[in-house]
């Protein structure tokens, strides 16, 4: 029983290490950092998006939600870095610092 609890705890911590939250949303990778998911968690009318880069590509990619509760994902080569932002309709967008998955 104890060993099972320790395994679950370790897996939870690994997943949390590749997650960023911002008011109204979150972005996170899977353990291998090959899938990025961006989710809108608030009914405030502000879209959530993530900018990200994959290893082997200098290209910037973007995932954009369109409404509360929506989650969008992308799978491919390992994510090199990503962030999460609020798409403020009038004004500057609010973004969290870049996250570099392990």
C-alpha positions as CSV (number, residue, x, y, z in Angstrom):
1,X,0.0,0.0,0.0
2,X,2.7,2.5,1.0
3,X,4.7,1.8,-2.2
4,X,1.7,2.5,-4.4
5,X,1.2,5.9,-2.7
6,X,4.8,6.8,-3.2
7,X,4.6,6.0,-6.9
8,X,1.5,8.0,-7.4
9,X,3.1,11.0,-5.5
10,X,6.2,10.8,-7.6
11,X,4.2,10.8,-10.8
12,X,2.1,13.7,-9.7
13,X,5.2,15.8,-8.9
14,X,6.7,15.0,-12.3
15,X,3.5,16.1,-14.1
16,X,3.3,19.3,-12.0
17,X,6.9,20.2,-12.9
18,X,5.8,20.8,-16.5
19,X,2.7,23.0,-15.8
20,X,2.2,26.7,-15.7
21,X,-1.0,28.4,-14.5
22,X,-2.3,31.9,-15.0
23,X,-5.5,33.6,-14.0
24,X,-8.2,31.8,-16.1
25,X,-6.0,29.1,-17.6
26,X,-3.2,26.6,-17.5
27,X,-0.7,24.9,-19.9
28,X,1.0,21.6,-19.3
29,X,3.0,18.9,-21.1
30,X,2.8,15.1,-20.7
31,X,5.7,13.4,-18.9
32,X,7.8,13.0,-22.1
33,X,7.0,16.7,-23.1
34,X,5.8,15.6,-26.5
35,X,2.3,16.9,-26.0
36,X,1.3,20.3,-24.9
37,X,-2.2,21.1,-23.6
38,X,-3.6,24.6,-23.0
39,X,-6.9,25.0,-21.1
40,X,-9.2,27.9,-20.4
41,X,-10.6,27.5,-16.9
42,X,-12.6,30.7,-16.4
43,X,-15.8,32.1,-17.9
44,X,-14.3,35.6,-18.1
45,X,-14.4,36.1,-21.9
46,X,-10.6,36.1,-22.1
47,X,-9.0,33.5,-24.3
48,X,-5.9,31.6,-23.1
49,X,-3.0,30.7,-25.4
50,X,0.4,29.1,-25.3
51,X,3.5,29.9,-27.3
52,X,5.9,27.0,-27.6
53,X,9.0,25.7,-29.5
54,X,9.8,22.1,-30.3
55,X,13.3,20.6,-30.4
56,X,14.9,20.6,-33.8
57,X,12.8,23.6,-35.0
58,X,13.4,27.3,-34.6
59,X,9.7,27.8,-35.4
60,X,7.3,29.3,-32.8
61,X,3.9,27.5,-32.5
62,X,0.8,28.6,-30.7
63,X,-2.3,26.9,-29.2
64,X,-5.3,29.2,-28.7
65,X,-8.5,28.3,-26.8
66,X,-11.9,29.8,-27.8
67,X,-13.9,29.4,-24.6
68,X,-14.3,28.4,-21.0
69,X,-13.5,24.7,-20.4
70,X,-11.9,24.2,-23.8
71,X,-8.6,22.4,-23.9
72,X,-6.5,22.3,-27.1
73,X,-3.5,20.0,-27.5
74,X,-0.6,19.4,-29.9
75,X,1.6,16.3,-30.2
76,X,5.0,16.0,-31.9
77,X,8.7,16.4,-31.2
78,X,9.7,17.2,-27.6
79,X,8.7,20.7,-26.4
80,X,11.8,22.8,-25.8
81,X,10.0,25.7,-24.0
82,X,6.5,27.0,-23.5
83,X,4.5,29.6,-21.7
84,X,0.8,30.5,-21.1
85,X,-0.9,33.8,-21.7
86,X,-4.2,35.7,-21.3
87,X,-5.3,37.2,-24.6
88,X,-6.5,40.6,-23.2
89,X,-8.9,42.1,-25.8
90,X,-7.8,45.8,-25.3
91,X,-4.4,46.1,-23.9
92,X,-1.2,44.1,-23.4
93,X,-1.5,40.3,-23.1
94,X,-0.4,38.9,-19.8
95,X,2.1,36.0,-20.0
96,X,4.0,33.8,-17.6
97,X,7.7,33.2,-17.9
98,X,9.0,30.5,-20.3
99,X,9.0,27.0,-18.8
100,X,11.7,24.4,-19.9
101,X,10.4,20.9,-19.4
102,X,12.9,18.4,-18.0
